[in-house]
Each structure stands twice: as C-alpha cells, then as structure tokens.
Amino acid sequence: MTAEAGPTKVRRQGHYAWVVAAVTFVTLLGASGFRSTPGVLIVPLQDAFGWSRTSISLAVSVNLVLFGLSGPFAAAAMGRFGVRRVVLLALLLVAAGSGLTVFMTATWQLVLLWGVVVGLGTGAMAAVLAATVATRWFTTRRGLVTGALTAASATGQLVFLPLLAWLAVNHGWQWASVTVAAGALAVVPLVALLLRNSPADLGLLPYGAPPDTPVVAPAPPPNPVGTALRVLGEASRTRAFWLLAGSFAICGATTNGLIGTHLIPAAHDHGVAETAAAGLLALVGVFDVVGTLASGWLTDRVDPRRLLFWYYGLRGVALLMLPAVLGSAGFGLFGFVVVYGLDWVATVPPTVALANEVFGRERGPVVFGWVFAAHQLGAAAAASLAGLIRTERGDYFVAFVSAAALCAVAATITQVVRVPKRPAAVIPQPAVAS
C-alpha cells in the first residue's frame, strides 16, 4: 500500500532510522560475546576435559559454517516475517546454546551447543543484519552505517574478551558461558520495544531518500527458503558472485578462522598469559572500530574495489609480520595489532556495496548473505586446518604464512569485479503470491 509522505515524514533531523541503527548496534554488541568466546575457552576446555585442540576446533568450525550458511536464509526470513521476529529468535538461540554448555561432558555436546545452536543464532545477525538494516533504512550514509554496525562485533570483543578471559582463568570457563548468555538475553527487551522492520511501518522514507519518493513497504517473499535458493541460483551464474564469494572466503579464513580462534592459544605457546593475549584481541577490536567506521565513510566516496585491494594487501603484510613478533612485548607486536586491527572487518562495507551495486538493492542483502556464507566456510576451514597444523607441527608458522599468501590472492581477484550500469536488472524479482 502506498501513502503520501508529508514533510515531517521525510525530514532528516531525528529520523527513526538512527534509532533502528542504534538498537541494531547494541544487538550486535550483545550477541558478539559468543563470537569472542572460542579463542578464550580453547585452553580452559583443553585443561578441564583433556580434549585436543583439533577436537575443540571442530566445534568452532561447525559454528562458523552454520554462522555463514544461515545468513542468506535469515535475510530472506527478515523479508517474510520481519527483522524483529528473526532477531528475537536468534538472541534466544544464542542465550540457550551458550548457557547450556555449562552442563556438557563430551565433545559431541560441545559441537551441538557451541557449534549448531549458537551457530544458527549468531548467523541470523552479524553482517547480514547490518546489511539488511543499512539497505532498508538508509539511502545516503549507507556505507557509514554498515561500517558502524559491523564495528559492533569488534566493540563486543573490546567489552567481552578481557572479562571472559578473566572469568575463565579465575572462576572457571562456565562463568564465561553464563555471562555470554546473560548478555544476549539483556538485549531482548530493547529489540522487542524499539526495532522496526522498515521505514514504511512508520510511514517514513529511508533516510536521505528524495521527498517525492512514495512510502511503500517491501513486498514479503512468499517463501524465504525458496527466495534464498532462487537468488543463489541466479547470482551463481555470474562471475562477480564467485569473485566476491572467493575473496570473502579468504577474508573469513584470515580473521575469524585463524586469528579470532587461534591467536590466544598461539600467544600462549610463546609464553604470553591468556589474559594478556585476550587483551591483544581486545586491542585489535579498538583499532577495528576506527578502521571499519573509516571504511564505511570511504565506501560512500571511493570505488569499493580499490578499498578491498588495500585492505587485503595490508592484512597480508600484517600476517607475514606475526610469526616474527608473536610473543614479544616490543613495537613489532603492537605494529601487528595496529595494522591488522584497522582492517579486521573493514572489508565488509565495500563488499556489501559491491553486492548492492551488482545485484540490486532488493536482492543485494540476500546475495551478500551467500557471500558471507563463503566467508564462514573459509573461516571454518582455517579454524580446523590451523588446529591440525598446530597439532602436527607444534606451532602456527605455516598457518600464518599461508594466510598471508591468500590475502594477496583476494587483493587481486576483487579488482576484476564488474559493476553493471543497471544493477537492479541483474537478478529479477521473483513473483509474489497474492
């Protein structure tokens, strides 16, 4: 249904889009605690149960795979059932999966709770939620908002990591899991009261939309699963999709999979205390907030492909530095933290922008959901392979150097993504049942 938009409904000052963005930021912040937990709990779980890092890394890999694969279906479900309902269900899954881990006694329970339940819950949020909110609620400042929402995960590391590491070391790993569950539950009332599905729900235009634009609610897809699969089928026939998916798989392998999971145990191997190593990741989170916000601002102004070239290139340089400086307390390790932290997830805003430019605004978030699934598949592979390398060789040197080489590949392939003049026509709208 279309409605006339009066002057008070299109003004930029005090636009409700900023309330939605703020609620989404806090939601991602609250849910990001569990995203920080694997690196903190690997050593305590190994000590408590005698499980190998390979076994624990398997649970991390399952979590990362489902975290990615549930993304496109969650994006389609947000179109069908609304953002608020999907986010509330996701937060409850994160809280349940994290809280129930305190009762586990076997690795299969770790895989079920830490891997499956929490993987599905976190997959319905994170980058897919950020892309959906930014695309629906903003016409201008979209890159900046995407950067800010993506930075919420890094801010979550800053807030949660030192606390979780301190709890795990001084009071047992169970307290870390309970704290994450409480953090997810604390966000539920805020989402229920303030989050809205689209500007049209309030009779508004997206922030920055021309005043003569009609206020129209997006038509819900008839079948979220069918929509997600249909979009994948259309997108997978294009070279741009595979270039974006391949580069983002490398992004996941060199962030969540390798550093997010294994930096703390790798630093522990070099004599760095677990709480100090957690502080390193928290410091990475500090610089990532700056880097991701700057990346969002730049994405509104610079060709996203050029940004991706520099981001992946600098990340590769940082990973090459890491084996030489790990375990030291000098400027070398601080230099790694700065360079690596500035582009930890700075790749997200330009990748979201390319997905929207190539595949159109309506289908862009779902396509990005599939691209993000590739990100998590890469992360899962890296988490398991790095754990295997550590088990077989006794250190992470080969894992770090291989990751640096992959960054060079990602920097190269992103430069040949072609942006059509009429991106909305690339993936046609599916028919909506009346």
Disulfide bonds with the S-S distance in Angstrom:
none
